[in-house]
Amino acid sequence: MNQFPLSRRSDIGNKIRVSFEFFPPKNDDMEARLWETVTRLEPLRPQFVSVTYGAGGSTRERTARTVKRILQESTLTPAAHMTCVDATREEVDQVIAEFAAMGVKRFVALRGDPKEGVGAAYQPHPGGYANGAELVGALKAQGDFDISVSAYPEKHPESPDFATDFDMLKRKVDQGATRAVTQFFFDNDLYERYVERARKAGIYIPIVPGILPIHSFGQVANFASRCGAHVPGWLAERFEGLDKDPQTHALVASAVAVEQVLDLVERGVGDFHFYTMNRADLVVAVCHMIGIRPQPLVQGAAAA
């Protein structure tokens, strides 16, 4: 048995695989920041990086430009987000075909949030795909893509119970989903129980934990309250009084994320998806602490 604590073992970085999520920029300044983030994270050789897609295709063009640039100007493997919101089947199929023609082989298939935002009632487009399972089927109909789907350790806020949640996840798997990536969470026991329930329900695809480094505790707490994610009291206490102290806030945030990841590694988890918020600092710090080091880049040799 290795005598060193997990955080001090030199081999731990070899046991962990990561992926990163970006969102398309809204202006030139945001695009510059995004590309700085991409450049800093690229040497960490993630399995893939995903680029989000706004409700009703509101960021369709920006998403496509971002994905295309990642394909052309980096060694990274992009995964394009797809949603069902406010679009016909024909429109969704056309977007899939455009991404495929661009060279995209990975997708993140999501039902998507209503245009009015999280918490509003979702209404399927009368001529569109009704949910994530149908969207996975549409993707598989066009190609043998690698498809990630969503999972909710604390239950989707619109689901009446976990049984309904797992029924939908099982339908996504039956349609061809490759893996599930969870909504962010801060209590690892919730994630572990969720995976156990999924296995008992006959769902055996990888369920990758989504990790959100906390750049702003106030913003994260507000968003968590709207999407049904629990913020433990101990976590709130760690950020008490740091609203006007960004340096200490960042140090605490790094420590919290590292602690969460290493605890999950102790529980047997080896894959992690980081919600970067288009900012590299905390993600780089966390990856460094868990033993993931930059690797030499070879143009054209994208991550597997």
Secondary structure, 3 states (H helix, E strand, C coil): CCCCCHHHCCCHHHHCEEEEEECCCCCHHHHHHHHHHHHHHHHHCCCCEEECCCHHHCCHHHHHHHHHHHHHHCCCCEEEEEECCCCCHHHHHHHHHHHHHHCCCEEEEECCCCCCCCCCCCCCCCCCCCCHHHHHHHHHHHCCCEEEEEECCCCCCCCCCHHHHHHHHHHHHHHCCCEEEECCCCCHHHHHHHHHHHHHCCCCCCEECEECCCCCHHHHHHHHHHHCCCCCHHHHHHCCCCCCCHHHHHHHHHHHHHHHHHHHHHCCCCEEEEECCCCCHHHHHHHHHCCCCCCCCCCCCCCC
